[in-house]
Amino acid sequence: MLEIVYQDDFLVAINKPHGLLVHRSSIANDASEFALQLLRDQLNKKVYPVHRIDRKTAGLLLFAFDKDTEIAMQKLFAENRISKIYLALVRGYAPDEGEIDYPLRKENGTLQDAFTAYKTLQRAEIDVPLGKHPTSRYSLIEVKPRTGRMHQIRKHMAHILHPIIGDRTHGCNKQNKLFKERWEIETMFLHASSLSFIHPVTGYAVQINATISPEFSSVLKLLGVNF
């Protein structure tokens, strides 16, 4: 059963687990379950996704109960009128804070502006050698994307050489191999933790939060990070 973290007469939000697709996709033929259908079955009510998060990303996923609210929420996302906060575990000691202003290329080759702000919450170092380094270092960061490009956070963190652990497409193969072989962990540690916006129907300020997954929590404990 999906974890519902917010619900009113117009919107419902779930804490999506890692690995669950939002909806059926032609590029993911291996999936048998989808958040859209699971939530419809759970509520016995039709729902409409108002945004997307990656299959391997966990956390907040928002749906509307009607088409008008879906359109209104999609407009808020498109106009960057929704504040989004993510948590990520990255390789190395990230700077205390930073801003990444780095355009990203669409599939058709067109460049899009992309802006991400982040700050480091905690750092960890464990006695596990990797490559030429005698230890392994990691950072838990809070990320605030101000645009919504595909794989934006993943690409931006890789761009500044602090890739997200478990990101097989844009991440560090050596770190991903270490986590898989040593701890049997293949999760990508990116979590959509908070959404804040003015409700398009009621006009009230809404803030929705979602706790990190058990996998994420276990890895932080493994690294000695208290969160």
ROMIKE-47575 format. One record per residue: residue in one letter; x, y, z of N, C-alpha, C in turn; residue number from 1. Coordinates in steps of 0.02 Angstrom, whole numbers, plus 50000, padded with zeros to 5 digits. Last residue first. Layout:
// ROMIKE-47575
+------+-------+-------+-------+-------+-------+-------+-------+-------+-------+-----+
| code |  n_xx |  n_yy |  n_zz | ca_xx | ca_yy | ca_zz |  c_xx |  c_yy |  c_zz | pos |
+------+-------+-------+-------+-------+-------+-------+-------+-------+-------+-----+
|    A |     X |     Y |     Z |     X |     Y |     Z |     X |     Y |     Z | NUM |
...
+------+-------+-------+-------+-------+-------+-------+-------+-------+-------+-----+
//
This chain:
// ROMIKE-47575
+------+-------+-------+-------+-------+-------+-------+-------+-------+-------+-----+
| code |  n_xx |  n_yy |  n_zz | ca_xx | ca_yy | ca_zz |  c_xx |  c_yy |  c_zz | pos |
+------+-------+-------+-------+-------+-------+-------+-------+-------+-------+-----+
|    F | 51022 | 50580 | 50553 | 50974 | 50621 | 50518 | 50903 | 50597 | 50533 | 227 |
|    N | 51187 | 50555 | 50571 | 51126 | 50560 | 50611 | 51078 | 50607 | 50577 | 226 |
|    V | 51294 | 50445 | 50493 | 51260 | 50509 | 50486 | 51195 | 50508 | 50526 | 225 |
|    G | 51366 | 50329 | 50479 | 51372 | 50367 | 50542 | 51341 | 50435 | 50539 | 224 |
|    L | 51346 | 50250 | 50372 | 51398 | 50300 | 50365 | 51408 | 50342 | 50429 | 223 |
|    L | 51239 | 50176 | 50418 | 51300 | 50141 | 50400 | 51359 | 50190 | 50397 | 222 |
|    K | 51143 | 50276 | 50424 | 51168 | 50246 | 50486 | 51233 | 50210 | 50475 | 221 |
|    L | 51127 | 50296 | 50286 | 51152 | 50351 | 50328 | 51178 | 50325 | 50394 | 220 |
|    V | 51074 | 50172 | 50252 | 51140 | 50191 | 50227 | 51169 | 50249 | 50267 | 219 |
|    S | 50950 | 50176 | 50316 | 50999 | 50124 | 50334 | 51069 | 50143 | 50312 | 218 |
|    S | 50885 | 50281 | 50250 | 50900 | 50287 | 50321 | 50953 | 50237 | 50342 | 217 |
|    F | 50872 | 50224 | 50123 | 50911 | 50286 | 50132 | 50932 | 50293 | 50204 | 216 |
|    E | 50787 | 50117 | 50152 | 50853 | 50105 | 50122 | 50899 | 50165 | 50133 | 215 |
|    P | 50671 | 50181 | 50202 | 50711 | 50139 | 50247 | 50781 | 50125 | 50219 | 214 |
|    S | 50667 | 50351 | 50136 | 50651 | 50280 | 50134 | 50692 | 50241 | 50184 | 213 |
|    I | 50627 | 50505 | 50221 | 50668 | 50464 | 50178 | 50650 | 50390 | 50185 | 212 |
|    T | 50462 | 50579 | 50226 | 50522 | 50553 | 50258 | 50561 | 50510 | 50209 | 211 |
|    A | 50395 | 50725 | 50155 | 50398 | 50652 | 50153 | 50464 | 50628 | 50182 | 210 |
|    N | 50280 | 50862 | 50163 | 50345 | 50832 | 50176 | 50340 | 50756 | 50174 | 209 |
|    I | 50207 | 51007 | 50099 | 50202 | 50935 | 50106 | 50272 | 50907 | 50114 | 208 |
|    Q | 50119 | 51153 | 50124 | 50186 | 51123 | 50126 | 50178 | 51049 | 50141 | 207 |
|    V | 50020 | 51281 | 50057 | 50026 | 51209 | 50071 | 50100 | 51190 | 50073 | 206 |
|    A | 49914 | 51417 | 50082 | 49983 | 51395 | 50076 | 49987 | 51322 | 50098 | 205 |
|    Y | 49756 | 51424 | 49993 | 49796 | 51417 | 50054 | 49868 | 51398 | 50037 | 204 |
|    G | 49677 | 51425 | 49882 | 49715 | 51485 | 49896 | 49758 | 51482 | 49958 | 203 |
|    T | 49601 | 51320 | 49834 | 49583 | 51349 | 49899 | 49618 | 51414 | 49914 | 202 |
|    V | 49663 | 51300 | 49705 | 49590 | 51302 | 49714 | 49571 | 51339 | 49778 | 201 |
|    P | 49801 | 51300 | 49709 | 49768 | 51335 | 49654 | 49692 | 51341 | 49662 | 200 |
|    H | 49894 | 51337 | 49853 | 49845 | 51291 | 49824 | 49805 | 51328 | 49770 | 199 |
|    I | 50057 | 51382 | 49838 | 49991 | 51409 | 49853 | 49940 | 51366 | 49816 | 198 |
|    F | 50183 | 51269 | 49902 | 50149 | 51306 | 49849 | 50084 | 51336 | 49876 | 197 |
|    S | 50314 | 51152 | 49922 | 50277 | 51208 | 49951 | 50247 | 51250 | 49894 | 196 |
|    L | 50375 | 50992 | 49958 | 50343 | 51034 | 49908 | 50305 | 51090 | 49944 | 195 |
|    S | 50512 | 50884 | 49999 | 50465 | 50937 | 50017 | 50439 | 50973 | 49956 | 194 |
|    S | 50592 | 50776 | 49955 | 50571 | 50779 | 50025 | 50518 | 50831 | 50041 | 193 |
|    A | 50642 | 50658 | 49852 | 50602 | 50719 | 49848 | 50567 | 50729 | 49916 | 192 |
|    H | 50802 | 50591 | 49853 | 50736 | 50589 | 49884 | 50702 | 50657 | 49879 | 191 |
|    L | 50924 | 50482 | 49803 | 50895 | 50547 | 49789 | 50822 | 50544 | 49811 | 190 |
|    F | 51017 | 50364 | 49791 | 50999 | 50401 | 49851 | 50982 | 50474 | 49835 | 189 |
|    M | 50970 | 50218 | 49715 | 50995 | 50285 | 49702 | 50970 | 50330 | 49757 | 188 |
|    T | 51016 | 50053 | 49769 | 50970 | 50110 | 49771 | 51005 | 50175 | 49751 | 187 |
|    E | 51091 | 49943 | 49783 | 51090 | 49972 | 49716 | 51043 | 50032 | 49712 | 186 |
|    I | 51187 | 49849 | 49894 | 51143 | 49907 | 49888 | 51148 | 49936 | 49817 | 185 |
|    E | 51275 | 49758 | 49952 | 51218 | 49735 | 49913 | 51164 | 49789 | 49906 | 184 |
|    W | 51392 | 49800 | 50009 | 51332 | 49804 | 50050 | 51268 | 49780 | 50014 | 183 |
|    R | 51493 | 49769 | 49915 | 51508 | 49767 | 49987 | 51445 | 49763 | 50030 | 182 |
|    E | 51434 | 49778 | 49787 | 51473 | 49719 | 49806 | 51483 | 49714 | 49881 | 181 |
|    K | 51363 | 49902 | 49788 | 51331 | 49839 | 49767 | 51368 | 49779 | 49794 | 180 |
|    F | 51456 | 49996 | 49830 | 51394 | 49988 | 49868 | 51360 | 49922 | 49851 | 179 |
|    L | 51554 | 49979 | 49727 | 51570 | 49968 | 49798 | 51507 | 49955 | 49838 | 178 |
|    K | 51483 | 50018 | 49613 | 51506 | 49949 | 49619 | 51523 | 49932 | 49691 | 177 |
|    N | 51466 | 50153 | 49641 | 51407 | 50110 | 49634 | 51425 | 50036 | 49641 | 176 |
|    Q | 51600 | 50194 | 49641 | 51560 | 50198 | 49702 | 51499 | 50153 | 49698 | 175 |
|    K | 51633 | 50168 | 49506 | 51671 | 50137 | 49560 | 51632 | 50138 | 49626 | 174 |
|    N | 51543 | 50248 | 49433 | 51539 | 50176 | 49427 | 51576 | 50141 | 49484 | 173 |
|    C | 51454 | 50383 | 49482 | 51522 | 50356 | 49486 | 51518 | 50279 | 49486 | 172 |
|    G | 51318 | 50439 | 49373 | 51357 | 50435 | 49434 | 51426 | 50405 | 49426 | 171 |
|    H | 51227 | 50439 | 49273 | 51268 | 50499 | 49279 | 51318 | 50495 | 49337 | 170 |
|    T | 51174 | 50307 | 49278 | 51180 | 50343 | 49215 | 51230 | 50400 | 49219 | 169 |
|    R | 51168 | 50260 | 49408 | 51207 | 50222 | 49359 | 51218 | 50260 | 49294 | 168 |
|    D | 51174 | 50319 | 49560 | 51153 | 50344 | 49494 | 51196 | 50309 | 49441 | 167 |
|    G | 51228 | 50282 | 49679 | 51176 | 50239 | 49651 | 51150 | 50262 | 49584 | 166 |
|    I | 51258 | 50444 | 49738 | 51271 | 50373 | 49747 | 51212 | 50332 | 49720 | 165 |
|    I | 51281 | 50578 | 49628 | 51237 | 50545 | 49676 | 51252 | 50471 | 49678 | 164 |
|    P | 51440 | 50662 | 49611 | 51383 | 50625 | 49586 | 51344 | 50590 | 49641 | 163 |
|    H | 51522 | 50785 | 49611 | 51494 | 50755 | 49671 | 51431 | 50715 | 49651 | 162 |
|    L | 51565 | 50860 | 49503 | 51606 | 50804 | 49526 | 51586 | 50778 | 49594 | 161 |
|    I | 51479 | 50947 | 49447 | 51526 | 50976 | 49496 | 51566 | 50921 | 49531 | 160 |
|    H | 51407 | 50858 | 49366 | 51446 | 50912 | 49334 | 51497 | 50942 | 49383 | 159 |
|    A | 51337 | 50781 | 49455 | 51393 | 50749 | 49418 | 51438 | 50803 | 49388 | 158 |
|    M | 51244 | 50876 | 49491 | 51291 | 50852 | 49542 | 51350 | 50816 | 49509 | 157 |
|    H | 51177 | 50893 | 49367 | 51213 | 50949 | 49398 | 51263 | 50925 | 49451 | 156 |
|    K | 51120 | 50768 | 49343 | 51170 | 50795 | 49296 | 51210 | 50851 | 49328 | 155 |
|    R | 51032 | 50758 | 49453 | 51082 | 50706 | 49440 | 51138 | 50732 | 49396 | 154 |
|    I | 50951 | 50870 | 49437 | 50993 | 50864 | 49496 | 51049 | 50814 | 49484 | 153 |
|    Q | 50892 | 50841 | 49306 | 50931 | 50901 | 49320 | 50977 | 50893 | 49380 | 152 |
|    H | 50819 | 50747 | 49237 | 50879 | 50725 | 49272 | 50923 | 50783 | 49294 | 151 |
|    M | 50745 | 50875 | 49144 | 50752 | 50803 | 49153 | 50820 | 50786 | 49183 | 150 |
|    R | 50717 | 51027 | 49239 | 50740 | 50990 | 49180 | 50748 | 50916 | 49196 | 149 |
|    G | 50654 | 51139 | 49312 | 50634 | 51070 | 49316 | 50653 | 51030 | 49254 | 148 |
|    T | 50736 | 51259 | 49420 | 50705 | 51240 | 49356 | 50692 | 51165 | 49360 | 147 |
|    R | 50783 | 51255 | 49543 | 50740 | 51312 | 49527 | 50713 | 51308 | 49456 | 146 |
|    P | 50810 | 51132 | 49666 | 50810 | 51149 | 49594 | 50760 | 51206 | 49580 | 145 |
|    K | 50893 | 51118 | 49803 | 50834 | 51156 | 49783 | 50839 | 51173 | 49708 | 144 |
|    V | 50950 | 50994 | 49915 | 50952 | 51022 | 49848 | 50887 | 51058 | 49833 | 143 |
|    E | 51060 | 50950 | 50041 | 50992 | 50973 | 50027 | 50995 | 51011 | 49961 | 142 |
|    I | 51168 | 50807 | 50061 | 51154 | 50876 | 50041 | 51079 | 50887 | 50032 | 141 |
|    L | 51291 | 50719 | 50136 | 51218 | 50722 | 50131 | 51201 | 50795 | 50117 | 140 |
|    S | 51439 | 50654 | 50066 | 51403 | 50712 | 50092 | 51328 | 50701 | 50084 | 139 |
|    Y | 51585 | 50550 | 50094 | 51518 | 50563 | 50068 | 51489 | 50625 | 50099 | 138 |
|    R | 51733 | 50453 | 50064 | 51699 | 50512 | 50091 | 51633 | 50525 | 50055 | 137 |
|    S | 51837 | 50321 | 50111 | 51783 | 50343 | 50067 | 51745 | 50400 | 50101 | 136 |
|    T | 52018 | 50304 | 50115 | 51952 | 50305 | 50145 | 51901 | 50324 | 50092 | 135 |
|    P | 52129 | 50306 | 50035 | 52128 | 50258 | 50091 | 52061 | 50254 | 50126 | 134 |
|    H | 52121 | 50313 | 49857 | 52104 | 50345 | 49921 | 52100 | 50292 | 49977 | 133 |
|    K | 52135 | 50256 | 49735 | 52196 | 50282 | 49766 | 52184 | 50313 | 49835 | 132 |
|    G | 52003 | 50145 | 49759 | 52051 | 50173 | 49711 | 52115 | 50195 | 49747 | 131 |
|    L | 51958 | 50153 | 49922 | 51930 | 50148 | 49855 | 51978 | 50183 | 49807 | 130 |
|    P | 51940 | 50086 | 50088 | 51980 | 50114 | 50034 | 51946 | 50104 | 49966 | 129 |
|    V | 51848 | 50133 | 50219 | 51842 | 50087 | 50163 | 51882 | 50117 | 50105 | 128 |
|    D | 51813 | 50201 | 50343 | 51876 | 50167 | 50330 | 51868 | 50112 | 50278 | 127 |
|    I | 51721 | 50349 | 50299 | 51725 | 50281 | 50326 | 51790 | 50248 | 50303 | 126 |
|    E | 51649 | 50503 | 50332 | 51709 | 50469 | 50307 | 51713 | 50401 | 50339 | 125 |
|    A | 51527 | 50628 | 50294 | 51546 | 50564 | 50325 | 51608 | 50537 | 50292 | 124 |
|    R | 51433 | 50777 | 50330 | 51484 | 50741 | 50293 | 51503 | 50678 | 50331 | 123 |
|    Q | 51276 | 50863 | 50310 | 51324 | 50825 | 50349 | 51374 | 50792 | 50303 | 122 |
|    L | 51225 | 50962 | 50222 | 51197 | 50953 | 50289 | 51246 | 50917 | 50335 | 121 |
|    T | 51266 | 51081 | 50103 | 51286 | 51018 | 50135 | 51259 | 51016 | 50206 | 120 |
|    K | 51152 | 51144 | 49982 | 51194 | 51154 | 50041 | 51208 | 51086 | 50073 | 119 |
|    Y | 51113 | 51213 | 49819 | 51120 | 51158 | 49867 | 51159 | 51181 | 49928 | 118 |
|    A | 51020 | 51253 | 49671 | 51055 | 51275 | 49732 | 51059 | 51215 | 49780 | 117 |
|    T | 51019 | 51253 | 49497 | 51011 | 51213 | 49557 | 51051 | 51244 | 49614 | 116 |
|    F | 50954 | 51282 | 49337 | 50984 | 51312 | 49396 | 50967 | 51270 | 49458 | 115 |
|    A | 50963 | 51291 | 49164 | 50951 | 51247 | 49221 | 50989 | 51275 | 49281 | 114 |
|    D | 50907 | 51322 | 48999 | 50934 | 51348 | 49061 | 50916 | 51300 | 49118 | 113 |
|    Q | 50938 | 51205 | 48870 | 50890 | 51237 | 48915 | 50927 | 51264 | 48976 | 112 |
|    L | 50978 | 51175 | 48699 | 51000 | 51189 | 48767 | 50945 | 51225 | 48806 | 111 |
|    T | 50929 | 51043 | 48592 | 50919 | 51111 | 48615 | 50943 | 51120 | 48686 | 110 |
|    G | 50935 | 50909 | 48558 | 50996 | 50948 | 48554 | 50990 | 51020 | 48579 | 109 |
|    N | 50829 | 50831 | 48582 | 50834 | 50858 | 48514 | 50895 | 50903 | 48505 | 108 |
|    E | 50841 | 50805 | 48717 | 50854 | 50751 | 48670 | 50862 | 50776 | 48599 | 107 |
|    K | 50924 | 50953 | 48787 | 50867 | 50909 | 48776 | 50886 | 50855 | 48725 | 106 |
|    R | 51056 | 50994 | 48895 | 51035 | 50983 | 48826 | 50975 | 50934 | 48824 | 105 |
|    L | 51068 | 51125 | 49014 | 51064 | 51054 | 48999 | 51032 | 51045 | 48930 | 104 |
|    P | 51174 | 51251 | 49087 | 51121 | 51230 | 49040 | 51125 | 51155 | 49025 | 103 |
|    Y | 51201 | 51290 | 49249 | 51232 | 51252 | 49195 | 51178 | 51226 | 49148 | 102 |
|    D | 51233 | 51344 | 49392 | 51199 | 51375 | 49336 | 51230 | 51345 | 49273 | 101 |
|    I | 51225 | 51301 | 49552 | 51247 | 51273 | 49488 | 51203 | 51303 | 49434 | 100 |
|    E | 51288 | 51356 | 49704 | 51237 | 51365 | 49654 | 51265 | 51341 | 49587 |  99 |
|    G | 51317 | 51296 | 49874 | 51336 | 51316 | 49806 | 51276 | 51325 | 49762 |  98 |
|    E | 51399 | 51255 | 50029 | 51340 | 51272 | 49989 | 51364 | 51294 | 49920 |  97 |
|    D | 51511 | 51185 | 50070 | 51458 | 51200 | 50118 | 51393 | 51218 | 50083 |  96 |
|    P | 51554 | 51060 | 49944 | 51560 | 51125 | 49977 | 51502 | 51137 | 50024 |  95 |
|    A | 51565 | 50882 | 49984 | 51538 | 50938 | 49945 | 51551 | 51004 | 49981 |  94 |
|    Y | 51672 | 50758 | 49988 | 51653 | 50813 | 50031 | 51630 | 50872 | 49988 |  93 |
|    G | 51608 | 50611 | 49898 | 51656 | 50662 | 49918 | 51629 | 50713 | 49967 |  92 |
|    R | 51452 | 50581 | 49819 | 51521 | 50562 | 49828 | 51563 | 50623 | 49851 |  91 |
|    V | 51295 | 50607 | 49906 | 51341 | 50614 | 49850 | 51412 | 50593 | 49870 |  90 |
|    L | 51128 | 50591 | 49933 | 51193 | 50568 | 49958 | 51241 | 50569 | 49900 |  89 |
|    A | 51001 | 50715 | 49947 | 51042 | 50671 | 49906 | 51106 | 50653 | 49944 |  88 |
|    L | 50837 | 50781 | 49951 | 50896 | 50759 | 49988 | 50935 | 50711 | 49944 |  87 |
|    Y | 50751 | 50925 | 49887 | 50772 | 50856 | 49883 | 50829 | 50843 | 49932 |  86 |
|    I | 50615 | 51034 | 49872 | 50676 | 51018 | 49909 | 50689 | 50943 | 49903 |  85 |
|    K | 50534 | 51161 | 49782 | 50550 | 51090 | 49787 | 50616 | 51080 | 49825 |  84 |
|    S | 50403 | 51271 | 49767 | 50469 | 51262 | 49797 | 50480 | 51188 | 49810 |  83 |
|    I | 50323 | 51325 | 49625 | 50322 | 51274 | 49677 | 50393 | 51265 | 49702 |  82 |
|    R | 50331 | 51403 | 49517 | 50297 | 51433 | 49575 | 50287 | 51381 | 49630 |  81 |
|    N | 50378 | 51379 | 49387 | 50424 | 51377 | 49445 | 50396 | 51412 | 49506 |  80 |
|    E | 50288 | 51362 | 49288 | 50307 | 51432 | 49303 | 50354 | 51437 | 49363 |  79 |
|    A | 50265 | 51226 | 49292 | 50296 | 51255 | 49232 | 50322 | 51325 | 49245 |  78 |
|    F | 50198 | 51214 | 49416 | 50264 | 51183 | 49406 | 50301 | 51216 | 49348 |  77 |
|    L | 50081 | 51286 | 49386 | 50124 | 51308 | 49441 | 50194 | 51278 | 49434 |  76 |
|    K | 50031 | 51206 | 49283 | 50050 | 51275 | 49268 | 50096 | 51302 | 49322 |  75 |
|    Q | 50000 | 51092 | 49353 | 50052 | 51088 | 49302 | 50076 | 51157 | 49282 |  74 |
|    M | 49893 | 51142 | 49427 | 49956 | 51123 | 49461 | 50013 | 51118 | 49411 |  73 |
|    A | 49797 | 51162 | 49326 | 49819 | 51218 | 49368 | 49885 | 51203 | 49403 |  72 |
|    I | 49780 | 51032 | 49277 | 49806 | 51085 | 49232 | 49833 | 51144 | 49273 |  71 |
|    E | 49728 | 50969 | 49392 | 49789 | 50945 | 49360 | 49821 | 51000 | 49318 |  70 |
|    T | 49611 | 51040 | 49410 | 49664 | 51047 | 49460 | 49730 | 51023 | 49432 |  69 |
|    D | 49543 | 50995 | 49295 | 49555 | 51067 | 49306 | 49611 | 51078 | 49356 |  68 |
|    K | 49534 | 50855 | 49313 | 49576 | 50883 | 49260 | 49591 | 50957 | 49270 |  67 |
|    D | 49551 | 50793 | 49482 | 49512 | 50814 | 49424 | 49557 | 50850 | 49374 |  66 |
|    F | 49638 | 50759 | 49581 | 49577 | 50718 | 49575 | 49535 | 50737 | 49515 |  65 |
|    A | 49816 | 50749 | 49556 | 49753 | 50786 | 49561 | 49695 | 50739 | 49554 |  64 |
|    F | 49968 | 50707 | 49644 | 49914 | 50692 | 49596 | 49855 | 50737 | 49609 |  63 |
|    L | 50142 | 50701 | 49672 | 50078 | 50735 | 49682 | 50030 | 50720 | 49626 |  62 |
|    L | 50264 | 50631 | 49768 | 50233 | 50628 | 49702 | 50161 | 50651 | 49710 |  61 |
|    L | 50409 | 50629 | 49864 | 50344 | 50659 | 49851 | 50324 | 50656 | 49778 |  60 |
|    G | 50511 | 50479 | 49852 | 50486 | 50539 | 49884 | 50421 | 50565 | 49855 |  59 |
|    A | 50652 | 50425 | 49750 | 50597 | 50414 | 49797 | 50569 | 50481 | 49819 |  58 |
|    T | 50711 | 50384 | 49590 | 50704 | 50435 | 49642 | 50644 | 50418 | 49685 |  57 |
|    K | 50698 | 50292 | 49490 | 50744 | 50276 | 49544 | 50744 | 50327 | 49600 |  56 |
|    R | 50606 | 50358 | 49404 | 50590 | 50293 | 49432 | 50634 | 50277 | 49493 |  55 |
|    D | 50593 | 50535 | 49437 | 50624 | 50476 | 49407 | 50603 | 50412 | 49441 |  54 |
|    I | 50433 | 50615 | 49441 | 50500 | 50606 | 49468 | 50527 | 50540 | 49440 |  53 |
|    R | 50317 | 50734 | 49374 | 50352 | 50669 | 49371 | 50415 | 50672 | 49415 |  52 |
|    H | 50151 | 50800 | 49400 | 50222 | 50807 | 49385 | 50253 | 50738 | 49386 |  51 |
|    V | 50023 | 50763 | 49417 | 50033 | 50832 | 49397 | 50107 | 50848 | 49384 |  50 |
|    P | 49922 | 50623 | 49375 | 49988 | 50648 | 49397 | 50000 | 50718 | 49372 |  49 |
|    Y | 49761 | 50600 | 49432 | 49799 | 50624 | 49375 | 49867 | 50650 | 49400 |  48 |
|    V | 49643 | 50470 | 49475 | 49691 | 50522 | 49493 | 49733 | 50539 | 49431 |  47 |
|    K | 49488 | 50398 | 49523 | 49533 | 50418 | 49470 | 49579 | 50475 | 49493 |  46 |
|    K | 49475 | 50282 | 49655 | 49458 | 50347 | 49628 | 49509 | 50366 | 49575 |  45 |
|    N | 49514 | 50193 | 49753 | 49455 | 50178 | 49713 | 49427 | 50242 | 49682 |  44 |
|    L | 49631 | 50206 | 49817 | 49580 | 50254 | 49835 | 49513 | 50239 | 49802 |  43 |
|    Q | 49700 | 50096 | 49761 | 49699 | 50106 | 49833 | 49642 | 50152 | 49855 |  42 |
|    D | 49687 | 50116 | 49624 | 49657 | 50056 | 49655 | 49650 | 50065 | 49730 |  41 |
|    R | 49758 | 50235 | 49610 | 49688 | 50231 | 49589 | 49653 | 50172 | 49622 |  40 |
|    L | 49883 | 50192 | 49654 | 49846 | 50242 | 49693 | 49772 | 50243 | 49674 |  39 |
|    L | 49917 | 50101 | 49554 | 49914 | 50079 | 49624 | 49873 | 50127 | 49666 |  38 |
|    Q | 49919 | 50183 | 49440 | 49868 | 50131 | 49446 | 49861 | 50106 | 49518 |  37 |
|    L | 50028 | 50271 | 49474 | 49962 | 50295 | 49453 | 49908 | 50243 | 49464 |  36 |
|    A | 50138 | 50188 | 49499 | 50109 | 50228 | 49553 | 50038 | 50250 | 49536 |  35 |
|    F | 50136 | 50022 | 49438 | 50144 | 50093 | 49424 | 50108 | 50132 | 49478 |  34 |
|    E | 50208 | 49863 | 49400 | 50168 | 49906 | 49443 | 50186 | 49979 | 49430 |  33 |
|    S | 50294 | 49801 | 49316 | 50226 | 49773 | 49319 | 50180 | 49816 | 49362 |  32 |
|    A | 50428 | 49837 | 49206 | 50388 | 49855 | 49264 | 50318 | 49826 | 49259 |  31 |
|    D | 50498 | 49816 | 49090 | 50508 | 49767 | 49144 | 50463 | 49780 | 49204 |  30 |
|    N | 50487 | 49916 | 49000 | 50443 | 49858 | 48990 | 50449 | 49807 | 49046 |  29 |
|    A | 50508 | 50062 | 48982 | 50518 | 50023 | 49043 | 50472 | 49963 | 49042 |  28 |
|    I | 50474 | 50136 | 48875 | 50546 | 50124 | 48885 | 50561 | 50084 | 48948 |  27 |
|    S | 50339 | 50155 | 48879 | 50364 | 50110 | 48827 | 50438 | 50094 | 48836 |  26 |
|    S | 50261 | 50154 | 49038 | 50305 | 50185 | 48990 | 50332 | 50134 | 48941 |  25 |
|    R | 50138 | 50193 | 49160 | 50164 | 50147 | 49110 | 50205 | 50184 | 49058 |  24 |
|    H | 50199 | 50303 | 49292 | 50147 | 50273 | 49250 | 50179 | 50228 | 49198 |  23 |
|    V | 50304 | 50310 | 49384 | 50244 | 50350 | 49394 | 50186 | 50320 | 49355 |  22 |
|    L | 50385 | 50161 | 49448 | 50370 | 50208 | 49394 | 50307 | 50248 | 49410 |  21 |
|    L | 50489 | 50131 | 49584 | 50420 | 50128 | 49559 | 50410 | 50182 | 49506 |  20 |
|    G | 50616 | 50147 | 49636 | 50605 | 50094 | 49587 | 50535 | 50090 | 49559 |  19 |
|    H | 50579 | 50199 | 49802 | 50628 | 50192 | 49749 | 50607 | 50136 | 49701 |  18 |
|    P | 50406 | 50249 | 49834 | 50468 | 50211 | 49848 | 50515 | 50212 | 49788 |  17 |
|    K | 50329 | 50405 | 49863 | 50343 | 50352 | 49816 | 50407 | 50315 | 49835 |  16 |
|    N | 50217 | 50459 | 49959 | 50290 | 50452 | 49967 | 50310 | 50392 | 49925 |  15 |
|    I | 50089 | 50557 | 49879 | 50116 | 50495 | 49907 | 50191 | 50502 | 49917 |  14 |
|    A | 49951 | 50669 | 49887 | 50023 | 50658 | 49879 | 50044 | 50594 | 49912 |  13 |
|    V | 49812 | 50741 | 49807 | 49837 | 50688 | 49851 | 49911 | 50678 | 49835 |  12 |
|    L | 49685 | 50868 | 49789 | 49753 | 50842 | 49780 | 49767 | 50785 | 49828 |  11 |
|    F | 49554 | 50902 | 49821 | 49578 | 50914 | 49753 | 49645 | 50880 | 49737 |  10 |
|    D | 49520 | 50885 | 49951 | 49468 | 50870 | 49902 | 49493 | 50874 | 49830 |   9 |
|    D | 49675 | 50815 | 50009 | 49618 | 50859 | 50018 | 49567 | 50842 | 49964 |   8 |
|    Q | 49817 | 50741 | 50082 | 49757 | 50732 | 50042 | 49706 | 50785 | 50060 |   7 |
|    Y | 49980 | 50673 | 50105 | 49936 | 50732 | 50102 | 49876 | 50715 | 50060 |   6 |
|    V | 50039 | 50551 | 50107 | 50065 | 50601 | 50154 | 50024 | 50666 | 50154 |   5 |
|    I | 50017 | 50382 | 50093 | 49987 | 50446 | 50076 | 50008 | 50497 | 50129 |   4 |
|    E | 50107 | 50251 | 50035 | 50103 | 50296 | 50093 | 50076 | 50364 | 50069 |   3 |
|    L | 50027 | 50110 | 49958 | 50065 | 50172 | 49953 | 50054 | 50216 | 50015 |   2 |
|    M | 50042 | 49941 | 50000 | 50000 | 50000 | 50000 | 50044 | 50062 | 50000 |   1 |
+------+-------+-------+-------+-------+-------+-------+-------+-------+-------+-----+
//
